[in-house]
Amino acid sequence: MAYKISDACISCGACEAECPVNAISQGDSSYVIDADTCISCGQCAEVCPVDAPQEA
């Protein structure tokens, strides 16, 4: 199951740099994860300081 970034996102960019498949990009107000590209590895969740990436 792909990850999704919650409203808790503070747009720090830590998750984008950690994603091995480049599924994360800057959205309008926070970062977003492309569910079709996400491999559910959880690396984004491990580095997020506010636990914004959650399994969808």
For each residue, the residues with C-beta under 8 A, 3 or more apart:
1: 40 55 56
2: 23 33 35 36 38 40 55 56
3: 33 38 40 42 44 45 53 54 55 56
4: 33 35 53 54 55 56
5: 9 15 24 30 31 32 33 44 52 53 54
6: 9 52 53 54
7: 30 52
8: 50 51 52
9: 5 6 30 31 50 52
10: 30 49 50 52
11: 26 29 30 31
12: 48 49
13: 16 17 26 31
14: 17 18 47 48 49
15: 5 18 19 24 31 44 45 47 48 52 53
16: 13 19 24 25 26 31
17: 13 14 47
18: 14 15 43 44 46 47
19: 15 16 22 23 24 43 44
20: 39 41 43
21: 37 38 39
22: 19 25 37
23: 2 19 33 34 37 38 39
24: 5 15 16 19 31 32 33 34 44
25: 16 22 31 32 34
26: 11 13 16 31 32
27: 30 31 32
28:
29: 11
30: 5 7 9 10 11 27 52
31: 5 9 11 13 15 16 24 25 26 27 52
32: 5 24 25 26 27
33: 2 3 4 5 23 24 37 38 44 53
34: 23 24 25 37 38
35: 2 4 38 56
36: 2
37: 21 22 23 33 34
38: 2 3 21 23 33 34 35
39: 20 21 23
40: 1 2 3 55
41: 20
42: 3 45 46 53
43: 18 19 20 46 47
44: 3 5 15 18 19 24 33 47 48 53
45: 3 15 42 48 51 53 54
46: 18 42 43
47: 14 15 17 18 43 44
48: 12 14 15 44 45 51 52 53
49: 10 12 14
50: 8 9 10
51: 8 45 48 54
52: 5 6 7 8 9 10 15 30 31 48
53: 3 4 5 6 15 33 42 44 45 48
54: 3 4 5 6 45 51
55: 1 2 3 4 40
56: 1 2 3 4 35
